[in-house]
């Protein structure tokens, strides 16, 4: 039988999510034996005519990338958005730069400086995170091989923090977005006393207004990228 064909592609990104796949190490080596995997990072670029599953990392920041993405979509049975940039357009940029700097350094459309891939093509599944969690990637990968789509995680980072018995960063006066952010990261940032900045997107029942009220009561300045996150996901603040 022909091997199942897998494509792993990068648009504008740091390729940190690809590194997480490389961190699967022995598991990845076994996958390379059993599947035909095309990836520039893996050095296995054979460019087949079609893919059973394609994973795309990175946001769209040029016409060339838009065209490349649409080509990948035409060639793929299942297309998966891999990481925060592909899922949400790179909200981390607003954490590291002010909006004016982003628009100047990373010119995009009139509205956004970089775009999630579902703005251009249909997506079958999302694996969020900055970077992704390698175990989550492998779990999703196994499910897709069976043409099954696991449910997107519905709990919040805050709930994972509580299970770890972490001290609440908001109580310390830190603008943490864990209460409105989709879980699955094992609350890694708050566990190491770093605020959650929402790299996995808003949870299904995100109460943004409630969080803003809490920030106001505790005299905490809301992070500048919160408005961008809510606008991209069609939520109101």
TAKA-V611517 format. One record per residue. N is the residue number from 0. RES is the residue in three letters. SS is DSSP state (alpha for helix, beta for strand, coil for the rest). PSI is psi in whole degrees, 0 to 359 (999 if undefined). OMEGA is omega in whole degrees, -180 to 180 (999 if undefined). Layout:
# TAKA-V611517
n=<N N>
res=<RES RES>
ss=<SS SS>
psi=<PSI PSI>
omega=<OMEGA OMEGA>
This chain:
# TAKA-V611517
n=<0 1 2 3 4 5 6 7 8 9 10 11 12 13 14 15 16 17 18 19 20 21 22 23 24 25 26 27 28 29 30 31 32 33 34 35 36 37 38 39 40 41 42 43 44 45 46 47 48 49 50 51 52 53 54 55 56 57 58 59 60 61 62 63 64 65 66 67 68 69 70 71 72 73 74 75 76 77 78 79 80 81 82 83 84 85 86 87 88 89 90 91 92 93 94 95 96 97 98 99 100 101 102 103 104 105 106 107 108 109 110 111 112 113 114 115 116 117 118 119 120 121 122 123 124 125 126 127 128 129 130 131 132 133 134 135 136 137 138 139 140 141 142 143 144 145 146 147 148 149 150 151 152 153 154 155 156 157 158 159 160 161 162 163 164 165 166 167 168 169 170 171 172 173 174 175 176 177 178 179 180 181 182 183 184 185 186 187 188 189 190 191 192 193 194 195 196 197 198 199 200 201 202 203 204 205 206 207 208 209 210 211 212 213 214 215 216 217 218 219 220 221 222 223 224 225 226 227 228 229 230 231 232 233 234 235 236>
res=<UNK UNK UNK UNK UNK UNK UNK UNK UNK UNK UNK UNK UNK UNK UNK UNK UNK UNK UNK UNK UNK UNK UNK UNK UNK UNK UNK UNK UNK UNK UNK UNK UNK UNK UNK UNK UNK UNK UNK UNK UNK UNK UNK UNK UNK UNK UNK UNK UNK UNK UNK UNK UNK UNK UNK UNK UNK UNK UNK UNK UNK UNK UNK UNK UNK UNK UNK UNK UNK UNK UNK UNK UNK UNK UNK UNK UNK UNK UNK UNK UNK UNK UNK UNK UNK UNK UNK UNK UNK UNK UNK UNK UNK UNK UNK UNK UNK UNK UNK UNK UNK UNK UNK UNK UNK UNK UNK UNK UNK UNK UNK UNK UNK UNK UNK UNK UNK UNK UNK UNK UNK UNK UNK UNK UNK UNK UNK UNK UNK UNK UNK UNK UNK UNK UNK UNK UNK UNK UNK UNK UNK UNK UNK UNK UNK UNK UNK UNK UNK UNK UNK UNK UNK UNK UNK UNK UNK UNK UNK UNK UNK UNK UNK UNK UNK UNK UNK UNK UNK UNK UNK UNK UNK UNK UNK UNK UNK UNK UNK UNK UNK UNK UNK UNK UNK UNK UNK UNK UNK UNK UNK UNK UNK UNK UNK UNK UNK UNK UNK UNK UNK UNK UNK UNK UNK UNK UNK UNK UNK UNK UNK UNK UNK UNK UNK UNK UNK UNK UNK UNK UNK UNK UNK UNK UNK UNK UNK UNK UNK UNK UNK UNK UNK UNK UNK UNK UNK>
ss=<coil coil coil coil beta beta beta beta beta beta coil beta coil coil coil alpha alpha alpha alpha alpha alpha alpha coil coil coil alpha alpha alpha alpha alpha alpha alpha alpha alpha coil beta beta beta beta coil coil coil coil coil coil coil coil coil coil coil beta beta beta beta beta beta beta coil beta beta coil coil alpha alpha alpha alpha alpha alpha alpha alpha alpha alpha alpha alpha alpha beta beta beta beta beta beta beta coil alpha alpha alpha alpha alpha coil coil coil alpha alpha alpha alpha alpha coil coil alpha alpha alpha alpha alpha alpha alpha coil coil coil coil coil coil coil coil coil beta coil alpha alpha alpha coil coil coil coil coil beta beta beta coil coil coil coil coil coil alpha alpha alpha alpha alpha alpha alpha alpha alpha alpha alpha alpha coil coil coil coil coil coil coil coil coil coil beta alpha alpha alpha alpha alpha alpha alpha coil coil coil coil coil coil alpha alpha alpha coil coil coil coil coil alpha alpha alpha beta beta coil coil coil coil coil alpha alpha alpha alpha coil coil coil coil coil coil coil coil coil coil beta coil coil coil coil coil alpha alpha alpha alpha alpha alpha alpha alpha alpha alpha coil coil coil coil coil coil coil coil alpha alpha alpha alpha alpha alpha alpha coil coil coil coil coil>
psi=<148 145 148 134 124 135 136 116 154 134 220 113 173 353 22 329 325 321 322 323 319 330 354 343 251 324 317 320 321 323 321 333 328 339 155 104 124 122 131 319 323 353 31 56 101 350 79 174 345 162 141 319 132 133 129 121 145 159 167 120 12 163 321 319 325 316 319 317 315 328 316 319 316 330 356 140 311 136 128 129 124 106 169 320 313 322 321 359 11 52 339 335 323 336 324 339 160 162 321 319 321 313 329 317 329 69 131 229 180 335 316 152 337 152 142 154 338 358 342 330 165 138 136 328 155 133 97 178 154 86 182 163 125 325 322 318 313 322 314 319 313 321 318 330 331 9 38 147 107 150 141 141 132 343 170 164 324 318 326 325 317 318 331 357 37 149 138 127 330 324 341 3 21 135 81 136 17 330 344 4 137 133 188 348 358 26 43 321 307 329 329 29 33 134 145 130 13 31 345 8 171 143 164 324 32 123 80 317 320 319 318 323 321 316 317 316 329 10 44 130 122 144 145 334 358 319 320 317 313 324 318 326 11 28 161 146 999>
omega=<177 178 174 -175 -179 175 177 -172 179 169 180 -177 174 -178 177 179 176 178 178 176 177 -180 174 172 -175 178 179 179 177 177 -179 178 -171 -177 175 -175 177 179 178 -179 180 -179 -177 -179 178 177 177 -180 -180 179 173 177 175 175 -180 176 174 179 180 -178 178 176 180 179 176 180 179 179 -179 176 178 179 -180 -175 -169 174 176 178 -176 174 -171 175 -173 -178 -179 -177 -171 174 175 179 -180 -180 -179 176 -172 -179 170 -172 179 179 -179 -179 180 -175 -176 -177 178 178 180 -175 -175 177 174 -170 173 -171 180 173 -175 -175 177 180 178 -176 -180 170 -174 175 179 -1 176 172 -173 179 177 177 -177 178 179 180 -180 180 -178 177 178 -178 175 -179 179 179 175 -179 -175 180 -177 174 -180 -180 177 177 -180 180 178 -180 176 172 -176 -180 179 177 178 180 -178 -177 -180 -179 -176 -176 -180 -175 179 -179 -179 -178 -176 177 -173 -179 178 179 178 175 172 -177 172 179 171 -175 180 178 -178 174 -176 -177 -176 178 -176 -180 179 179 178 177 178 177 -179 -179 -178 179 178 178 179 178 -174 -176 -180 178 179 180 -177 179 -179 -178 175 179 177 176 999>
